[in-house]
Amino acid sequence: MKALIISVAAVALLSGCAMGIQPGGESPSVSYTVPRSYQTVYLRAQNQAGECLLGKKQYDVYAQVDPAMQTGQVLVRGPMQSVVVARTDIEAIDAKHTQVTHTVWGRSPWDLKALDAMRESIRMDTSICVAYK
């Protein structure tokens, strides 16, 4: 199985096919502000990713928060741990407002539908998984 994954990755790299979120703003993203604390937004983003990926062993969720900087990040990583297919960046504006940026790979299922589901999960404070299931 590992040999197959390595082979697929090698073919993709050699063919010039970029995998995962790309630096430089090439990947689809959306930014907005919500009237919630950064801790609440962080927990909602982490929960949404975990709930929506339940049973999908090819992905894992990595989340980290920095209380001193009042920031957080939730990553969804693909089959090769270094491939990030979705990312949520969170930064407190003040005690009751948070700046949120979602970025996705841009290929199904990590496309504009995923961005919509991620954003609506934060705005509605409930997990919306339409793009993942």
C-alpha positions in Angstrom: 0.0 0.0 0.0 2.8 2.4 0.9 4.5 1.6 -2.4 1.3 2.6 -4.3 1.0 5.9 -2.4 4.6 6.7 -3.1 4.2 5.8 -6.8 1.1 8.0 -7.2 2.9 10.9 -5.5 5.9 10.5 -7.7 3.8 10.5 -10.9 1.9 13.6 -9.7 5.1 15.5 -8.9 6.7 14.5 -12.1 3.7 15.5 -14.2 3.7 18.9 -12.6 0.4 18.4 -10.7 0.6 20.4 -7.5 -1.0 18.6 -4.6 -2.7 20.4 -1.7 -2.9 24.1 -0.8 -0.4 26.1 -2.8 1.5 29.1 -1.5 1.0 32.5 -3.2 -2.7 32.7 -3.1 -3.4 30.2 -5.9 -5.8 28.1 -3.7 -9.4 29.2 -3.2 -10.0 31.0 0.1 -12.5 33.2 1.9 -12.0 35.6 4.8 -14.6 37.1 7.1 -15.2 38.3 10.6 -17.6 36.7 13.1 -19.0 38.0 16.4 -17.5 35.2 18.5 -14.4 34.7 20.6 -11.4 33.1 18.9 -11.7 30.1 21.3 -15.3 29.4 20.2 -14.4 29.7 16.5 -11.3 27.5 17.0 -13.4 24.8 18.7 -16.1 25.0 16.1 -13.6 24.6 13.2 -11.9 21.7 14.9 -15.2 20.0 15.6 -16.6 20.5 12.1 -13.5 19.0 10.5 -13.5 16.0 12.9 -17.2 15.3 12.5 -17.2 15.7 8.7 -14.2 13.4 8.3 -15.4 10.7 10.6 -14.6 7.3 9.1 -12.4 8.8 6.3 -9.1 7.4 7.4 -7.2 8.9 4.5 -7.5 12.3 6.2 -6.5 13.6 9.6 -7.2 16.8 11.5 -4.4 18.7 13.1 -5.3 21.7 15.3 -3.2 24.1 17.3 -4.0 27.3 19.3 -1.7 30.0 20.6 -3.4 31.7 23.6 -0.7 34.3 23.9 -1.2 35.5 20.3 -5.0 34.6 20.4 -4.7 32.7 17.1 -5.4 29.2 16.0 -5.2 26.9 13.0 -7.0 23.8 11.9 -5.5 21.7 9.1 -7.0 18.8 7.2 -4.1 16.7 5.9 -4.4 14.2 3.1 -2.9 10.7 2.7 0.7 12.0 2.8 0.9 14.0 6.0 2.6 16.9 4.4 -0.3 17.5 2.0 -2.7 20.1 3.5 -6.1 20.0 1.6 -8.0 22.4 3.9 -6.9 25.1 6.4 -8.7 27.4 8.8 -6.7 30.3 10.2 -8.2 32.1 13.2 -7.2 35.4 14.8 -8.9 37.4 17.5 -9.7 41.0 16.6 -10.9 41.7 20.2 -12.6 39.6 23.0 -15.8 39.2 21.0 -14.8 39.2 17.3 -12.6 36.9 15.2 -11.1 37.1 11.8 -11.4 33.7 10.0 -9.7 32.6 6.8 -10.5 29.3 5.1 -8.3 27.9 2.3 -8.8 24.7 0.3 -6.9 22.8 -2.3 -9.3 23.6 -5.1 -10.0 20.0 -6.2 -13.1 18.0 -5.3 -14.0 17.5 -2.5 -11.8 20.4 -1.3 -13.3 23.0 -3.6 -15.7 26.0 -3.3 -18.4 23.7 -1.9 -16.1 22.8 1.0 -15.4 26.6 1.5 -19.1 27.2 1.8 -19.6 24.3 4.3 -16.6 25.5 6.4 -17.9 29.1 6.5 -21.5 28.1 7.3 -20.3 25.9 10.1 -18.6 28.9 11.8 -21.5 31.3 11.0 -24.2 28.9 12.2 -22.2 27.4 15.0 -23.0 23.8 13.9 -21.2 21.3 11.8 -22.1 21.4 8.1 -20.6 18.6 6.1 -22.3 18.8 2.7 -19.1 19.2 0.8 -17.4 16.3 2.6 -20.0 13.5 2.5 
